[in-house]
Amino acid sequence: MMGRTLLVAMLATASAAPVLAGPNETPGIDRREQRQEERIQDGVRSGALTPREAAKLEAEQARIRAKEQAMKADGVVTRGERKELQRDLNRSSRHIAREKHDKQGR
């Protein structure tokens, strides 16, 4: 009896782990955030972004990360929340491009 209970408990844990981990992970969003951070740093290194522009873009990225963490807090990032994060990242990407190519520099 003890062996059977242990087996059932192990199977329940093993089958629940992927379900609990999956909906809260956002690997595509995390990659985009990383690439956008790299684009900002490249702009700073090349002189395409002024310190003020870089600070503004970094603050925008921080707001997106905070929003993502808030969405993850309940354990599930829904499809709608993912779309909202993608929209925010699209807007941020446009801001980065605009600031890097606005003919301002250090």
N, C-alpha and C positions, 0 to 999 in steps of 0.2 A: 504494500500500500504506500509506504513512504517513497519508494522508487518511482511509482506512478505519479504521485503528487509532485515530486521533484521534476520529472519529465514534463508534466503539463506546465509547471511554472517556467521552466527553461524555454519551452516552445512559445509561451505567451510573451515572454520577455524578448526573445529573438524576433518574433514577428512584429512586435510593437515598436521596436527600436527604429527601423527604417521609416515607419509611418510618422513617428514623432520628429525625426531629424529632417525628413524631406521637405515638408511644407514650410519650414522656417528658414531654409537655406536659400541664398540668392547669389549663386556663383556668377551668373551673367552680369548682374548689377554690380557685384564686387569688382569684376574685371573692368567694367566701364569706368567705375569710380577711380580705379588705379590708373587706367590710361589717361583719364582727364587730369589727374594729379601730375602725371608725367608731362603732359602737354603744357601745363602751367609752369612747371619747373624748367622745361625747355625754353619757354618764352622768357623766363627770368634770366636764364643763362645767356641766351642770344641777345638780350636787350630789347626784344619785341614787346615786353611788358614792363611798364613802370612799376615801382614798388607799390604804389597805390592801387593800380589795376590788379596786381597779383594778390594783394590783401583782400580786395573785393571778391575776386574769383575764389580764393581759398575759403572765405566766409560762406560763400554760396555752397561750396562742396561740403563744408561742415554742417550746414543746415540740412542738406540732403542725407548725410550720414546719420544725423540725429533723428530725422524723420524715419529712416530705415530702421533704426534701433527701436523706435517707438512702435513701429508696425510689427517688429519681431517679438515685442514684449508679451503678447498674448499667446505666442507659440505657433502662430500660423500667419504666413504672408499670403493673403488671398490674391487671386488673379487681378482683381481691381486695384489692389495696393501695388502689385508689380507694375501694372500699366501706369499708375500715378508716378511711381519712381522713375520709370522709363521716360515719361513726359518731362519730369523735372530734369533728368539727365540730358535729354534732347535740348531743352532750353539752355541748360548750363553749357553744353557743347557749342551752341551758337554764340553764347556770350564769350566763351574762350576764343573762338575764331575771330569774332568781331574785334575784340581787344588786341589780339595778336597782330591784326592786319590794319589797324587804324592809323598807321604812320606816326604813332607816338613811340618814343623810346627813351631810354635813360639819357 
